[in-house]
Amino acid sequence: MLVATVFDDLDGDVTGTAVEVDLGTGMQRVITGESTGYPYPPTGTTMGIVDVATDATFRLAHHRMIDADEFGNWSTPYVAVSPDGTTVAFSSNFGGDAVDTYLISIPDVSEQ
């Protein structure tokens, strides 16, 4: 399985912020998108994660990136997830005059 973000297939039938694609069959399923009650294309400054087993969506943080023209690609909030899935790193100017890197610890919800 592959989960694509900000996905739009060629004929426009399947669009969403998170779309699951079965690499064996090519079947596509929207997890978050207009058809499931989420705006597409995404708006705002929210970053989240999706549990593909339950389709539950969790908000992680707001990146508050502004004025991309001044910082170019550096202020775009690209997200990197640690190999064990416990930490997320992202960059943002957070509305200021410098681009910084932020770390988020993801709690283990299975223990709650």
C-alpha positions in Angstrom: 0.0 0.0 0.0 1.0 3.6 -0.6 -0.6 6.6 0.9 -0.2 9.7 -1.3 -0.7 13.2 0.0 -2.4 15.9 -2.0 -3.4 13.4 -4.6 -5.3 14.0 -7.9 -5.5 11.3 -10.5 -5.5 12.0 -14.2 -9.2 11.9 -14.8 -10.1 13.8 -11.6 -12.3 11.0 -10.1 -10.1 10.5 -7.1 -8.8 13.6 -5.2 -7.8 14.0 -1.6 -5.2 15.1 0.9 -4.5 11.5 1.8 -5.3 8.7 -0.7 -4.5 5.1 -0.2 -3.3 3.3 -3.4 -3.0 -0.5 -3.6 0.2 -1.0 -5.7 -0.9 -4.5 -6.7 -4.3 -3.7 -8.1 -4.2 0.1 -8.6 -7.3 0.6 -6.5 -7.5 4.0 -4.9 -9.4 5.0 -1.8 -9.8 8.6 -0.4 -9.0 8.8 3.3 -9.2 12.6 3.6 -10.7 14.6 0.9 -14.0 16.3 -0.2 -15.7 12.9 -0.5 -15.0 12.2 3.2 -15.8 15.7 4.5 -12.3 17.3 4.4 -11.5 20.3 2.2 -9.5 19.7 -1.0 -7.2 21.2 -1.9 -6.1 21.6 1.8 -6.3 25.0 3.3 -4.8 26.5 6.4 -1.6 25.8 8.2 -2.4 22.5 9.9 -0.2 19.3 9.7 -1.8 16.0 10.6 -1.4 12.3 10.5 -3.9 9.6 9.4 -4.3 6.1 10.8 -4.9 4.2 7.6 -6.4 1.2 9.5 -9.2 3.3 11.1 -9.1 6.5 8.9 -8.8 8.5 12.1 -7.2 11.9 11.5 -5.1 13.6 14.1 -3.8 17.2 14.1 -0.1 17.5 15.0 0.7 21.2 14.7 0.2 24.4 12.9 3.2 25.5 10.8 2.1 29.1 10.3 4.4 29.6 7.3 4.0 33.0 5.6 5.7 34.9 2.9 7.1 32.0 0.9 8.4 34.5 -1.7 11.0 35.9 0.8 12.4 32.5 1.8 11.6 30.5 -1.3 11.5 26.8 -0.9 13.2 26.8 2.5 10.2 28.0 4.4 7.8 25.4 2.8 6.9 23.0 5.7 8.3 19.7 4.4 7.7 17.0 6.9 10.0 14.1 7.7 9.0 11.2 10.0 11.5 9.2 12.0 11.9 5.5 11.0 10.2 4.4 14.1 7.3 6.8 13.6 7.7 8.5 17.0 9.0 11.9 15.9 8.2 14.4 13.1 10.5 17.2 12.0 9.4 20.1 9.8 10.6 23.5 8.7 8.8 26.8 8.9 9.4 30.5 9.2 6.5 30.5 11.7 5.6 34.0 10.6 9.0 35.4 11.5 12.1 36.4 9.6 14.0 33.1 9.9 13.4 29.5 9.0 13.8 27.0 11.8 13.3 23.3 12.2 10.7 22.0 14.7 10.4 18.5 16.2 7.1 16.9 17.4 6.9 13.8 19.5 4.0 11.5 18.5 2.4 9.9 21.5 1.8 6.1 21.4 -2.0 6.1 21.3 -2.2 2.4 21.8 -1.2 2.8 25.4 -4.1 5.2 26.1 
